[in-house]
Amino acid sequence: MGPTPDDVLDDLHDIDAYDFERVVADLWRLRGWETTITTGSNDGGVDVVAEKDDPFPRKQLIQAKRYARGNNVGSPDIQQYSSLKQQFGNVDTVVVVTTSDFTERAREVAASLNVKLIAGDQLASLLLDADARDILDEYLDDPRRDEAGDAAQPDTGGGPAAPADLIDGVRRLHRHLENEGDAFANVEFEHEGVTDAHYQINMWDQHNLTGLSEAAAAAAERLADEYGHQIDVRESYPAGEIVTFSSGRAPGDVDVESVARVAVDVLSTVYGVSVADVRRIRVVDT
């Protein structure tokens, strides 16, 4: 018996967000499109550009969202991605592809804005129909896996284990740094009661927290001390407190999993949110 859509969907959740974009690009390529994976801050939110000349020129902008099951793409994301047509020339379609699903409101907004949606079960079926199992096998061939096929877990060093999506976001930041130089990552999250707070991680393993209450700022200072990080900035403004702390490591010496574990603690201890509230980690140029 061959793989089922559920098997393929399980595999899609086993690869990181960066490789997920490559899988989507490869799938479109098998379907006759020329594809380009965009990088970093200059993509305007686009992950893959797909173009085809036969029988007439067409261009699609694809946003690839590797989300955990149950973390459905909402209507604000669809509204944001619908505007991508105005940022690129001669665009026919905006497509949002996810390993999860879409909220009912997201589907309504997509229909009104002519944004095409591909949920996880549909994506899995497309991969099977294209006989693209070998694409997934390429990205699943991870030396960190044991003989049973399970991904080896990083050493947490006694700290909280960072979810794969958060690790992937930090890893993408570092990949971008190798090519583009100075950059930082916005860790964007939604949570009731948190409106002005802003959290960034930059290339120097520096955590920049703004819009904090005094109590939250004090919690950030305690957290930095627990991790042995130095306080770089501690200032007060009408919009809230600012705390910036860092490990003092050079960019080439930064450990991705360690940065992500600190981020988990920042979200829970300082902002009072879980990583499930993280909507995206966006890499932008300084």
Secondary structure, 3 states (H helix, E strand, C coil): CCCCHHHHHHHHHHCCHHHHHHHHHHHHHHCCCEEEECCHHHHCCCCEEEEECCCCCEEEEEEEECCCCCCCECHHHHHHHHCHHHHCCCCCEEEEEECCCECHHHHHHHHHHCEEEECHHHHHHHHHHCCCHHHHHHHHCCCCECCCCCECCCCCCCCCCCCHHHHHHHHHHHHHHHHHCCEEEEEEECECCECCCEEEEECCCEEEEEEECHHHHHHHHHHHHHCCCEEEEEEEECCEEEEEEECCCCHHHCCHHHHHHHHHHHHHHHHCCCHHHEEEEEEEEC
